[in-house]
Amino acid sequence: MVEITKTVRNVDLDAYRVFRAKAVELGYSTGAALTEALRLWVNARERPRYTVRAEMAPGVDRDATASDQRGRTAEPVAAEGT
């Protein structure tokens, strides 16, 4: 991994302090914890937020995605034969 130094503006000081304290508590450097947080944040936004489950919504396809990657609600997909 290539190491770089960056300056980030407009970071909430209280949020940073809590983040830094938790990183230290868990034995992480600030950089390692921030790298993990950034990756988790990106990955969370690349997956659909949830799917509509057939047992929760009769007549809806089990694999229908209820939210696209931008977080907008999508129309449910009707199950075949309904």
N, CA and C atoms as an extended XYZ file, in Angstrom:
246
Properties=species:S:1:pos:R:3:atomname:S:1:resname:S:1:resid:I:1 pbc="F F F"
N         0.838       -1.161        0.000 N   MET     1
C         0.000        0.000        0.000 CA  MET     1
C         0.896        1.241        0.000 C   MET     1
N         0.528        2.204       -0.832 N   VAL     2
C         1.248        3.464       -0.904 CA  VAL     2
C         0.704        4.390        0.170 C   VAL     2
N         1.596        4.979        0.919 N   GLU     3
C         1.173        5.905        1.967 CA  GLU     3
C         1.215        7.325        1.442 C   GLU     3
N         0.165        8.102        1.730 N   ILE     4
C         0.096        9.496        1.339 CA  ILE     4
C        -0.393       10.314        2.523 C   ILE     4
N        -0.169       11.603        2.463 N   THR     5
C        -0.680       12.510        3.479 CA  THR     5
C        -1.705       13.416        2.815 C   THR     5
N        -2.887       13.500        3.399 N   LYS     6
C        -3.979       14.333        2.876 CA  LYS     6
C        -4.515       15.199        4.000 C   LYS     6
N        -5.031       16.339        3.625 N   THR     7
C        -5.732       17.219        4.561 CA  THR     7
C        -7.206       17.149        4.230 C   THR     7
N        -8.037       16.938        5.245 N   VAL     8
C        -9.477       16.857        5.037 CA  VAL     8
C       -10.105       18.029        5.782 C   VAL     8
N       -10.871       18.816        5.054 N   ARG     9
C       -11.516       19.989        5.647 CA  ARG     9
C       -12.943       19.658        6.072 C   ARG     9
N       -13.454       20.500        6.952 N   ASN    10
C       -14.859       20.435        7.373 CA  ASN    10
C       -15.229       19.124        8.059 C   ASN    10
N       -14.319       18.590        8.862 N   VAL    11
C       -14.596       17.384        9.647 CA  VAL    11
C       -15.106       17.837       11.009 C   VAL    11
N       -16.224       17.275       11.431 N   ASP    12
C       -16.783       17.593       12.742 CA  ASP    12
C       -15.785       17.163       13.816 C   ASP    12
N       -15.353       18.104       14.650 N   LEU    13
C       -14.325       17.835       15.650 CA  LEU    13
C       -14.765       16.786       16.658 C   LEU    13
N       -16.006       16.856       17.113 N   ASP    14
C       -16.494       15.860       18.072 CA  ASP    14
C       -16.513       14.464       17.452 C   ASP    14
N       -16.973       14.372       16.208 N   ALA    15
C       -17.002       13.074       15.526 CA  ALA    15
C       -15.585       12.528       15.374 C   ALA    15
N       -14.626       13.408       15.031 N   TYR    16
C       -13.235       12.974       14.884 CA  TYR    16
C       -12.676       12.476       16.213 C   TYR    16
N       -12.964       13.200       17.281 N   ARG    17
C       -12.447       12.792       18.596 CA  ARG    17
C       -12.984       11.424       19.016 C   ARG    17
N       -14.277       11.194       18.789 N   VAL    18
C       -14.872        9.892       19.118 CA  VAL    18
C       -14.243        8.806       18.242 C   VAL    18
N       -14.094        9.111       16.953 N   PHE    19
C       -13.475        8.159       16.014 CA  PHE    19
C       -12.054        7.813       16.463 C   PHE    19
N       -11.269        8.833       16.752 N   ARG    20
C        -9.875        8.630       17.162 CA  ARG    20
C        -9.790        7.836       18.458 C   ARG    20
N       -10.639        8.144       19.426 N   ALA    21
C       -10.631        7.413       20.700 CA  ALA    21
C       -10.978        5.947       20.488 C   ALA    21
N       -11.965        5.675       19.629 N   LYS    22
C       -12.346        4.283       19.365 CA  LYS    22
C       -11.218        3.561       18.641 C   LYS    22
N       -10.561        4.223       17.711 N   ALA    23
C        -9.431        3.619       16.991 CA  ALA    23
C        -8.324        3.220       17.976 C   ALA    23
N        -7.978        4.131       18.870 N   VAL    24
C        -6.938        3.853       19.869 CA  VAL    24
C        -7.368        2.714       20.782 C   VAL    24
N        -8.628        2.748       21.223 N   GLU    25
C        -9.167        1.695       22.100 CA  GLU    25
C        -9.042        0.318       21.451 C   GLU    25
N        -9.245        0.258       20.135 N   LEU    26
C        -9.184       -1.014       19.407 CA  LEU    26
C        -7.792       -1.347       18.886 C   LEU    26
N        -6.820       -0.470       19.163 N   GLY    27
C        -5.449       -0.742       18.758 CA  GLY    27
C        -5.127       -0.369       17.317 C   GLY    27
N        -5.933        0.496       16.713 N   TYR    28
C        -5.702        0.939       15.336 CA  TYR    28
C        -4.968        2.278       15.340 C   TYR    28
N        -4.179        2.517       14.308 N   SER    29
C        -3.697        3.874       14.076 CA  SER    29
C        -4.863        4.641       13.456 C   SER    29
N        -4.801        5.958       13.510 N   THR    30
C        -5.867        6.753       12.901 CA  THR    30
C        -5.965        6.457       11.412 C   THR    30
N        -4.832        6.349       10.742 N   GLY    31
C        -4.830        6.072        9.301 CA  GLY    31
C        -5.442        4.727        8.961 C   GLY    31
N        -5.106        3.696        9.734 N   ALA    32
C        -5.653        2.360        9.465 CA  ALA    32
C        -7.164        2.341        9.703 C   ALA    32
N        -7.608        2.992       10.781 N   ALA    33
C        -9.041        3.036       11.078 CA  ALA    33
C        -9.792        3.832       10.017 C   ALA    33
N        -9.218        4.939        9.579 N   LEU    34
C        -9.858        5.756        8.556 CA  LEU    34
C        -9.927        5.017        7.229 C   LEU    34
N        -8.870        4.310        6.870 N   THR    35
C        -8.879        3.511        5.639 CA  THR    35
C        -9.992        2.480        5.684 C   THR    35
N       -10.135        1.783        6.814 N   GLU    36
C       -11.204        0.795        6.958 CA  GLU    36
C       -12.575        1.460        6.872 C   GLU    36
N       -12.731        2.602        7.540 N   ALA    37
C       -14.013        3.318        7.523 CA  ALA    37
C       -14.366        3.769        6.109 C   ALA    37
N       -13.392        4.275        5.378 N   LEU    38
C       -13.639        4.711        4.000 CA  LEU    38
C       -14.076        3.542        3.119 C   LEU    38
N       -13.396        2.414        3.252 N   ARG    39
C       -13.767        1.226        2.458 CA  ARG    39
C       -15.168        0.734        2.811 C   ARG    39
N       -15.481        0.699        4.093 N   LEU    40
C       -16.815        0.266        4.518 CA  LEU    40
C       -17.886        1.216        3.994 C   LEU    40
N       -17.624        2.508        4.033 N   TRP    41
C       -18.572        3.508        3.555 CA  TRP    41
C       -18.848        3.331        2.070 C   TRP    41
N       -17.799        3.136        1.287 N   VAL    42
C       -17.967        2.934       -0.156 CA  VAL    42
C       -18.705        1.629       -0.427 C   VAL    42
N       -18.302        0.551        0.220 N   ASN    43
C       -18.953       -0.751        0.011 CA  ASN    43
C       -20.426       -0.721        0.392 C   ASN    43
N       -20.774       -0.017        1.450 N   ALA    44
C       -22.173        0.056        1.885 CA  ALA    44
C       -23.035        0.756        0.845 C   ALA    44
N       -22.453        1.647        0.080 N   ARG    45
C       -23.212        2.368       -0.932 CA  ARG    45
C       -23.212        1.682       -2.284 C   ARG    45
N       -22.435        0.633       -2.436 N   GLU    46
C       -22.411       -0.123       -3.683 CA  GLU    46
C       -23.410       -1.269       -3.680 C   GLU    46
N       -23.899       -1.663       -2.500 N   ARG    47
C       -24.875       -2.750       -2.378 CA  ARG    47
C       -26.267       -2.162       -2.209 C   ARG    47
N       -27.282       -2.879       -2.684 N   PRO    48
C       -28.651       -2.426       -2.394 CA  PRO    48
C       -28.856       -2.394       -0.881 C   PRO    48
N       -29.658       -1.470       -0.413 N   ARG    49
C       -29.882       -1.338        1.024 CA  ARG    49
C       -30.673       -2.504        1.609 C   ARG    49
N       -31.647       -3.005        0.869 N   TYR    50
C       -32.421       -4.145        1.334 CA  TYR    50
C       -33.156       -4.739        0.148 C   TYR    50
N       -33.650       -5.935        0.336 N   THR    51
C       -34.461       -6.570       -0.688 CA  THR    51
C       -35.828       -6.885       -0.108 C   THR    51
N       -36.813       -6.920       -0.963 N   VAL    52
C       -38.163       -7.266       -0.536 CA  VAL    52
C       -38.228       -8.782       -0.448 C   VAL    52
N       -38.610       -9.296        0.696 N   ARG    53
C       -38.680      -10.742        0.892 CA  ARG    53
C       -40.102      -11.210        0.616 C   ARG    53
N       -40.215      -12.331       -0.114 N   ALA    54
C       -41.520      -12.840       -0.531 CA  ALA    54
C       -42.431      -13.114        0.664 C   ALA    54
N       -41.867      -13.617        1.757 N   GLU    55
C       -42.714      -13.934        2.901 CA  GLU    55
C       -43.228      -12.675        3.598 C   GLU    55
N       -42.596      -11.546        3.336 N   MET    56
C       -43.047      -10.288        3.921 CA  MET    56
C       -44.048       -9.577        3.019 C   MET    56
N       -43.948       -9.812        1.719 N   ALA    57
C       -44.822       -9.128        0.767 CA  ALA    57
C       -45.324      -10.146       -0.253 C   ALA    57
N       -46.447      -10.807        0.029 N   PRO    58
C       -46.971      -11.804       -0.894 CA  PRO    58
C       -47.144      -11.225       -2.295 C   PRO    58
N       -46.771      -12.015       -3.295 N   GLY    59
C       -46.909      -11.593       -4.681 CA  GLY    59
C       -45.737      -10.780       -5.193 C   GLY    59
N       -44.701      -10.622       -4.373 N   VAL    60
C       -43.526       -9.864       -4.796 CA  VAL    60
C       -42.363      -10.830       -4.940 C   VAL    60
N       -41.623      -10.677       -6.031 N   ASP    61
C       -40.468      -11.537       -6.315 CA  ASP    61
C       -39.464      -11.442       -5.173 C   ASP    61
N       -38.999      -12.581       -4.670 N   ARG    62
C       -38.054      -12.660       -3.555 CA  ARG    62
C       -36.773      -11.885       -3.848 C   ARG    62
N       -36.323      -11.863       -5.103 N   ASP    63
C       -35.060      -11.219       -5.442 CA  ASP    63
C       -35.219       -9.768       -5.893 C   ASP    63
N       -36.411       -9.227       -5.798 N   ALA    64
C       -36.630       -7.849       -6.238 CA  ALA    64
C       -35.906       -6.899       -5.304 C   ALA    64
N       -35.153       -6.008       -5.869 N   THR    65
C       -34.439       -5.024       -5.070 CA  THR    65
C       -35.366       -3.861       -4.779 C   THR    65
N       -35.479       -3.497       -3.532 N   ALA    66
C       -36.380       -2.428       -3.138 CA  ALA    66
C       -35.698       -1.066       -3.160 C   ALA    66
N       -34.401       -1.044       -3.300 N   SER    67
C       -33.689        0.225       -3.331 CA  SER    67
C       -32.511        0.100       -4.274 C   SER    67
N       -32.345        1.081       -5.161 N   ASP    68
C       -31.187        1.013       -6.033 CA  ASP    68
C       -29.976        1.603       -5.324 C   ASP    68
N       -28.840        1.670       -6.001 N   GLN    69
C       -27.603        2.089       -5.354 CA  GLN    69
C       -27.628        3.541       -4.897 C   GLN    69
N       -28.506        4.354       -5.441 N   ARG    70
C       -28.573        5.746       -5.027 CA  ARG    70
C       -29.559        5.941       -3.891 C   ARG    70
N       -30.118        4.862       -3.366 N   GLY    71
C       -31.001        4.945       -2.215 CA  GLY    71
C       -32.436        5.285       -2.530 C   GLY    71
N       -32.784        5.415       -3.820 N   ARG    72
C       -34.167        5.709       -4.168 CA  ARG    72
C       -34.968        4.425       -4.136 C   ARG    72
N       -36.203        4.516       -3.748 N   THR    73
C       -37.059        3.341       -3.690 CA  THR    73
C       -37.473        2.945       -5.094 C   THR    73
N       -37.341        1.653       -5.390 N   ALA    74
C       -37.747        1.126       -6.694 CA  ALA    74
C       -39.109        0.455       -6.558 C   ALA    74
N       -39.816        0.355       -7.652 N   GLU    75
C       -41.096       -0.329       -7.630 CA  GLU    75
C       -40.867       -1.816       -7.391 C   GLU    75
N       -41.680       -2.492       -6.567 N   PRO    76
C       -41.537       -3.939       -6.368 CA  PRO    76
C       -41.788       -4.670       -7.676 C   PRO    76
N       -41.118       -5.789       -7.835 N   VAL    77
C       -41.291       -6.615       -9.025 CA  VAL    77
C       -42.263       -7.725       -8.679 C   VAL    77
N       -43.349       -7.854       -9.431 N   ALA    78
C       -44.348       -8.878       -9.159 CA  ALA    78
C       -43.777      -10.257       -9.463 C   ALA    78
N       -44.106      -11.227       -8.643 N   ALA    79
C       -43.677      -12.607       -8.873 CA  ALA    79
C       -44.383      -13.163      -10.077 C   ALA    79
N       -43.742      -14.090      -10.763 N   GLU    80
C       -44.360      -14.711      -11.935 CA  GLU    80
C       -45.639      -15.408      -11.529 C   GLU    80
N       -46.647      -15.310      -12.408 N   GLY    81
C       -47.907      -15.982      -12.161 CA  GLY    81
C       -48.872      -15.177      -11.313 C   GLY    81
N       -48.528      -13.916      -11.026 N   THR    82
C       -49.455      -13.095      -10.226 CA  THR    82
C       -49.963      -11.954      -11.056 C   THR    82
